[in-house]
Structures are given as C-alpha cells and as structure tokens.
Amino acid sequence: MQKLKAFLKINWVLIIGIVAISPFLILSFFNHPSWDDFCYSVQSMKLGFWKAQLTIYEDWSGRYFATAVLSINPLVFKWIDGHKIVPAMMLLLFMGTIYYFVKTICFNKISKKEELNIAIALIILYFYKMKNVSNGFYWMPSSITYQLGNILAILSFTMLLKMFMGVNDKNKKVYCCFAVLFAIGAIGSNETIMVILFLQIFVVLISNYLTIKKLNRYLAVLILVAAVACFISFIAPGNVHRFEVDAQVYKDTELRHNFMLSLSTSLITATKYTIKWLTNLTIILFTALYIPYGIKISKNITRSNSPFSIHPAISIMFFITIFILSFFPAYWAAYYVPSRVVNVIYLYFLIGWFFNVQVVISYLNRRGIVIKPFSNSISLIMAILIIIKLAAGGNIQNAYADLFSGSAYRYNNEMKARYIKINECQTGVCELEKISNQPSTIFWDDITTDEKHWTNVCTGDYFDKTLKLKSP
C-alpha cells in the first residue's frame, strides 16, 4: 500500500499531458500554408492593412478582429517559415489560457498542482476528441478565426469572474476593462463565439440582478459594449456576399434563414453531440477522477465568492440553452455546421460539463450529502484505462502516427520542393505535382487542376505565378 501511495504521488497527469500534447507542438514545424492563408495575405499586401480591413468588411465578412490579425500574419512579410510559428504560439496560448481560467475559477481552494491537473485534463480531452485538428490549430485562417476567438472568449469570461471574486473596486475596474477588450476581440472573430459569449454575459447579468436586486455597473458596461460589437459584426455588408458564396458551396443552403428550422435542427444536433460526447469512456473516466478535486473545491464556498454556488437546475438549464443556441448561427447562415465550428462548441461543452459537475458537487456538499471519492486502486485502474484509450485511437494517436510514419517529414520536404519549383518556373502556367503525403493532423487541402479556381488564383498571386496541379 505504501508503494502504491508513493507511486500515486508522482504527477502522472502532468507526465501524460506532456506526452499527449508534445506531438502537436512538434508538428507545428512541419506545417505549411494553403487556401485562405494566401488569400488574406495577398489582399493585405496589395491594398495595405487599413484598406484591406474596409474591403473585407464591405465585401466578405464582419469578423473584424480575425481579419485584422490575418492581415498581419507572417506570409504578408514573405516569411513562409514564420507560418510554422503560428500554430505553436496558438497551442501555447490556448494551454496557458485554459490553466489561467482553471486557476481563477478554483479560487485558491486547491493546490497549484491540482489546478494544473484539471487544466491538463481539459486540454487532453479537447485534443483527443476535437472534430478537426488541422482546422483547430494548423490552418491559419481557421485557427485565428476560431481558436484565437476561443482564447479571447475564455479570457473575457475569466476577467468577469475575477471582477466578481475581487473586493477592491479599483481592481474591478481593471478587470472590467480587460473583459471588455477581450470580448470585443472574441465577438469580432466569429458568429458562434459571438452567440456563446454574449449569452454567457447576459446570463451572469440577469442572475446577478435577481440576486442583489440591483444592476451591476460593470456588467452593464460589458453587456453594452458586447451588444455594440455584435451589431457591428452583424451588419457588415460583406456577410451577405459570404452567405451567397456559401450557398454555392454547401448543400441544403436553400433551407437557411429559416428561424424555426434552424432552431429545431440545432436542438437535434446538440442532442446527438451530447450523447456522443457523454458516452465517450475517456470523458466519463476523467469526470470520475475529477470528483476528489470537486469535493475540495466545494469546501468553504459561499454564495458571495463562488460561481459554483448557483443552483444546479438553473446552471444546467443555462448550459443546455447556450449549447443548443451555439449551433444556431451556422444553421441560420448556411444550414451547415463546419468542423471548425464543432471545435468551438466542443470546447464550450467540455468546460460547461465540468463546471456543472462542480456545481452539483458543491450543492450536495451544502446539503450535507457526503460524496466518497474512489479508492486509490480504483483511481489507478481508471487512469490506466484513460492511457489505453488515448493510445488506441483519436487525434493524439493520429498526431504520433503523422510523426513516426514520416508522413509529416515527407510532406514538409514536398512543400519545400514545390516552393523551389514555383520560383524556378518560367512557363505561362506552372504545373505542380499533387502532394502525396498528407498528414491528417496538419494538412488541410491543396490547389486544383484548374488554374482559375480561387485557391489556385490566391496561391498563384502570392508567388506571382499561374499555378495548377498536373492532370491525373
């Protein structure tokens, strides 16, 4: 028994986390641009930063923050190798944000090691089951638009939490300012995050008002600024054009802009994903292992200093409502939910799920109902099962396969050879070989055999050449 206790004292969560996350960081340096990477870069290079923002807002999208960031990416400065740094930075920023959120919401009720373990568990679960990893971190336009939006939304909500947990009015003003700035960025990233974050702020505002019978001035400022940001993004003339283009790409777009159909389909889709995610053994096991942490956090919780003091019925109702509505923008706009949107919703689901698990544990503790954690032996068995599941399939296994099979290495070499061929090409139309190595974790797509296709045009404009793939 003493050996078992000594064995369990090792921070195996940290070790598993390092093993699980490392391949994603390493794969960043085999990554290469494609599609919209070149489109946004060429537009910024030709028009300049400010004119590009106005053009995109008027002709393509109201995602003012994402397009601004994409207009200053490394490719704009002809630094193709700098493109590899973007996913690595995004991965590190994402992990740091998750830890900061966990540390804030736990409110010093558990040790730093335990805070780190919870954050690592969330990160592992996200990488393990996210819908599309290449869209999540490696395809830059998607990563900036959705993953950076996730990061900003979490930071905004974290500042909101710190605003409530703090006692110093001066600090509250600082937290409010940061919450506003992060919210402006998140809302200007994409419509799904816009809906999720705005509804979260609205729910906190209403809950706080019903509790203290008084409107919180900081929340009032935050919701007002968020509403203005939503309005600016929503009324962008470019949105109409983008929706028309989507109508030519996605099937069933004739069903879009139907409120009741979009709402009912969102409910059906949310139900399907809930069943899919909550029947996943890895999520179940991580939830079971979380219980001892939840018991510690639940101690000494008061209604004035913890978000976990909310009644479970109310918390779960809000969680389900926002979860369902998070699918609505995609169905309303194009009657199609891209995998990059599911990535966003899955992260919200994970955080919301564990938040509500903690709310239930805290509620039971307040009611005097004792929850007994699993024994060390049972916990060890569950941890071993998690390791087996992570190794047996999913995105983490795929990332290791891309590395150890040599697929990522060969893909990197193929792309380097392609750049050389493009630069040396002197013919009217440069014909290129199809990329034969396509590592699933980082590869998104390639140009086509049609030099007039928009992906070919954007890529060709970047290199000042006319490009196409050789016909098979």
Buried (B, 14 or more C-beta within 10 A) or exposed (E): EEEEEEEBEEBBBEEBBEBBBBBBBBBBBBBBBBBBBBBBBBBBBEBEEEEBBEBBBEBBBBBBBBBBBBBBBBBBEEEBEEBBBBBBEBBEBBBEBBBBBBBBBBBEBBEEEBBBBBBBBBBBBBBBBBBBBBBBBBBBBBBBBBBBBBBBBBBBBBBBBBBBBBEEEEEBBBBBBBBBBBBBBBBBBBBBBBBBBBBBBBBBBEBBBEEEEEEBEBBEBBBEBBBEBBEBBEEBEBBEBBBEEBBEEBEEBEBBBBEEBBBEBBBEBBEEBBEEBEEBEBBBBBBBBBBBBBBBBBEEBEEEBBBBBBEBEEBBEBBBEBBBBBBBBBBBBBBBBBBBBBBBBBBBBBBBBBBBBBBBBBBBBBEEEEEEBBEEEEBBEBBEBBBEBBEEEBBBBBBBBBBEEEBBBBBBEBBEEBEEEBEEBEEEEBBBEEBEBBBBBBBBEBBBBEBEBBBBBBBBBBBEBBBBBEEE
